[in-house]
């Protein structure tokens, strides 16, 4: 019984995590990968810095060997060795 309640709570959190038009969703996996949903475009891209404009902020990812592994109209994945994230509102 408690397990079903936990599963329902997890599903609610997962659904509420989907960004609206004015929000961004950022998921960091360790220091090697970052998923950004709600992207409005890449402003700068080098192997040491990626600047991304999102609906709510400007995000700068710094590191070594950074690579845009996947990019679509509103989402992207950056992989490499991530050393810092900077959020500008």
GROMACS elastic network, one bead per residue, 0.5 to 0.9 nm:
[ bonds ]
;  ai    aj funct       b0    kb
    1     4     6  0.53268   500
    1     5     6  0.66089   500
    1     6     6  0.88955   500
    2     5     6  0.50951   500
    2     6     6  0.62655   500
    2     7     6  0.86854   500
    3     6     6  0.50857   500
    3     7     6  0.62149   500
    3     8     6  0.86819   500
    4     7     6  0.50749   500
    4     8     6  0.62308   500
    4     9     6  0.86556   500
    5     8     6  0.51185   500
    5     9     6  0.62093   500
    5    10     6  0.86620   500
    6     9     6  0.50511   500
    6    10     6  0.61687   500
    6    11     6  0.86198   500
    7    10     6  0.50999   500
    7    11     6  0.62085   500
    7    12     6  0.86909   500
    8    11     6  0.50812   500
    8    12     6  0.62436   500
    8    13     6  0.87310   500
    9    12     6  0.51118   500
    9    13     6  0.63227   500
    9    14     6  0.86645   500
   10    13     6  0.51362   500
   10    14     6  0.61564   500
   10    15     6  0.86897   500
   11    15     6  0.61599   500
   11    16     6  0.85265   500
   12    15     6  0.52337   500
   12    16     6  0.60956   500
   12    17     6  0.85862   500
   13    16     6  0.51116   500
   13    17     6  0.61361   500
   14    17     6  0.51937   500
   14    18     6  0.71800   500
   15    18     6  0.58164   500
   16    19     6  0.78613   500
   17    25     6  0.71086   500
   18    23     6  0.88260   500
   18    24     6  0.84971   500
   18    25     6  0.70675   500
   18    37     6  0.86116   500
   19    22     6  0.75377   500
   19    23     6  0.51614   500
   19    24     6  0.55093   500
   19    25     6  0.58344   500
   19    37     6  0.72845   500
   19    38     6  0.67565   500
   20    23     6  0.52849   500
   20    24     6  0.75412   500
   20    38     6  0.80110   500
   21    24     6  0.81643   500
   21    38     6  0.73187   500
   21    55     6  0.70898   500
   22    38     6  0.79744   500
   22    54     6  0.86545   500
   22    55     6  0.51456   500
   22    56     6  0.62228   500
   23    37     6  0.87006   500
   23    38     6  0.64935   500
   23    54     6  0.78621   500
   23    55     6  0.56212   500
   23    56     6  0.57364   500
   23    57     6  0.89377   500
   24    36     6  0.71660   500
   24    37     6  0.56646   500
   24    39     6  0.72280   500
   24    54     6  0.63957   500
   24    55     6  0.61845   500
   24    56     6  0.65033   500
   24    57     6  0.82566   500
   25    35     6  0.79450   500
   25    36     6  0.58838   500
   25    37     6  0.50024   500
   25    38     6  0.64989   500
   26    34     6  0.70321   500
   26    35     6  0.56424   500
   26    37     6  0.63596   500
   26    38     6  0.86917   500
   27    33     6  0.84111   500
   27    34     6  0.56600   500
   27    35     6  0.50814   500
   27    36     6  0.66529   500
   27    37     6  0.86666   500
   28    31     6  0.72965   500
   28    32     6  0.81175   500
   28    33     6  0.60246   500
   28    35     6  0.64457   500
   28    36     6  0.87426   500
   29    32     6  0.63936   500
   29    33     6  0.51724   500
   29    34     6  0.60572   500
   29    35     6  0.82651   500
   30    33     6  0.67194   500
   30    34     6  0.84190   500
   30    82     6  0.86031   500
   31    34     6  0.80923   500
   31    79     6  0.86333   500
   31    80     6  0.78969   500
   31    81     6  0.59845   500
   31    83     6  0.70004   500
   31    84     6  0.87873   500
   32    66     6  0.89623   500
   32    78     6  0.82421   500
   32    79     6  0.54355   500
   32    80     6  0.50949   500
   32    81     6  0.50194   500
   32    82     6  0.57561   500
   33    77     6  0.70233   500
   33    78     6  0.56939   500
   33    80     6  0.65250   500
   33    81     6  0.78615   500
   33    82     6  0.74272   500
   34    61     6  0.89475   500
   34    76     6  0.83412   500
   34    77     6  0.56861   500
   34    78     6  0.53130   500
   34    79     6  0.64919   500
   34    82     6  0.86077   500
   35    75     6  0.73824   500
   35    76     6  0.59352   500
   35    78     6  0.66011   500
   35    79     6  0.88555   500
   36    39     6  0.64820   500
   36    52     6  0.87834   500
   36    54     6  0.84658   500
   36    74     6  0.83229   500
   36    75     6  0.55064   500
   36    76     6  0.54142   500
   36    77     6  0.63555   500
   36    78     6  0.82637   500
   37    54     6  0.81800   500
   37    74     6  0.59366   500
   37    76     6  0.66590   500
   37    77     6  0.88327   500
   38    53     6  0.88412   500
   38    54     6  0.57030   500
   38    55     6  0.60934   500
   38    56     6  0.86420   500
   38    73     6  0.87941   500
   38    74     6  0.50577   500
   38    75     6  0.59229   500
   38    76     6  0.88698   500
   39    42     6  0.78344   500
   39    52     6  0.68102   500
   39    53     6  0.60333   500
   39    55     6  0.66688   500
   39    72     6  0.88167   500
   39    73     6  0.75695   500
   39    75     6  0.53995   500
   39    76     6  0.72700   500
   40    52     6  0.74372   500
   40    53     6  0.52687   500
   40    55     6  0.64249   500
   40    73     6  0.78128   500
   40    74     6  0.63046   500
   40    75     6  0.84467   500
   41    51     6  0.88064   500
   41    52     6  0.59491   500
   41    53     6  0.54188   500
   41    54     6  0.71910   500
   41    73     6  0.82020   500
   41    74     6  0.78437   500
   41    75     6  0.89788   500
   42    45     6  0.70487   500
   42    50     6  0.73766   500
   42    51     6  0.59786   500
   42    53     6  0.62252   500
   43    50     6  0.75982   500
   43    51     6  0.53187   500
   43    52     6  0.56904   500
   43    53     6  0.67231   500
   44    49     6  0.72204   500
   44    50     6  0.54196   500
   44    52     6  0.72796   500
   44    60     6  0.89243   500
   45    48     6  0.80251   500
   45    49     6  0.60118   500
   45    51     6  0.66064   500
   45    52     6  0.87842   500
   45    66     6  0.86131   500
   45    67     6  0.85010   500
   45    68     6  0.83923   500
   46    49     6  0.52065   500
   46    50     6  0.62028   500
   46    65     6  0.86235   500
   46    66     6  0.71788   500
   46    67     6  0.80861   500
   47    50     6  0.77559   500
   47    62     6  0.86881   500
   47    63     6  0.76037   500
   47    64     6  0.60980   500
   47    67     6  0.64621   500
   47    80     6  0.85631   500
   48    61     6  0.82063   500
   48    62     6  0.56120   500
   48    65     6  0.63587   500
   48    66     6  0.59356   500
   48    82     6  0.89081   500
   49    60     6  0.69129   500
   49    61     6  0.56649   500
   49    63     6  0.64343   500
   49    64     6  0.80853   500
   49    66     6  0.71274   500
   50    59     6  0.81510   500
   50    60     6  0.57289   500
   50    61     6  0.51644   500
   50    62     6  0.66056   500
   50    63     6  0.88634   500
   50    66     6  0.76523   500
   50    67     6  0.86764   500
   50    68     6  0.86542   500
   50    78     6  0.83493   500
   51    58     6  0.70667   500
   51    59     6  0.57057   500
   51    61     6  0.63667   500
   51    62     6  0.87095   500
   52    57     6  0.85700   500
   52    58     6  0.58694   500
   52    59     6  0.51808   500
   52    60     6  0.63638   500
   52    61     6  0.82293   500
   53    56     6  0.81886   500
   53    57     6  0.64292   500
   53    59     6  0.64238   500
   53    60     6  0.88503   500
   54    57     6  0.53287   500
   54    58     6  0.59631   500
   54    59     6  0.73392   500
   54    74     6  0.87938   500
   55    58     6  0.84050   500
   56    88     6  0.89956   500
   56    89     6  0.67475   500
   57    87     6  0.65932   500
   57    88     6  0.55310   500
   58    86     6  0.81139   500
   58    87     6  0.59603   500
   58    88     6  0.50070   500
   58    89     6  0.64702   500
   59    85     6  0.70408   500
   59    86     6  0.57170   500
   59    88     6  0.63862   500
   59    89     6  0.87908   500
   60    84     6  0.81475   500
   60    85     6  0.57224   500
   60    87     6  0.66202   500
   60    88     6  0.82529   500
   61    66     6  0.86609   500
   61    78     6  0.85953   500
   61    82     6  0.69915   500
   61    83     6  0.78536   500
   61    84     6  0.60371   500
   61    86     6  0.65735   500
   62    66     6  0.79346   500
   62    81     6  0.85165   500
   62    82     6  0.59570   500
   62    83     6  0.57315   500
   62    84     6  0.51986   500
   62    85     6  0.63679   500
   62    86     6  0.82680   500
   63    66     6  0.63819   500
   63    80     6  0.71705   500
   63    81     6  0.53957   500
   63    84     6  0.66944   500
   64    80     6  0.62549   500
   64    81     6  0.51658   500
   64    82     6  0.66827   500
   64    83     6  0.77272   500
   65    79     6  0.79558   500
   65    80     6  0.50575   500
   65    81     6  0.63109   500
   65    82     6  0.86301   500
   66    78     6  0.65874   500
   66    79     6  0.56237   500
   66    81     6  0.66523   500
   66    82     6  0.75147   500
   67    70     6  0.88842   500
   67    77     6  0.83548   500
   67    78     6  0.55624   500
   67    79     6  0.53753   500
   67    80     6  0.61880   500
   68    71     6  0.68632   500
   68    76     6  0.71066   500
   68    77     6  0.59322   500
   68    79     6  0.66413   500
   69    76     6  0.75472   500
   69    77     6  0.55802   500
   69    78     6  0.57928   500
   69    79     6  0.65289   500
   70    75     6  0.80818   500
   70    76     6  0.53327   500
   70    77     6  0.51238   500
   70    78     6  0.73887   500
   71    74     6  0.78699   500
   71    75     6  0.59269   500
   71    77     6  0.65381   500
   71    78     6  0.88845   500
   72    75     6  0.52740   500
   72    76     6  0.61765   500
   73    76     6  0.84427   500
   79    82     6  0.76722   500
   82    85     6  0.79018   500
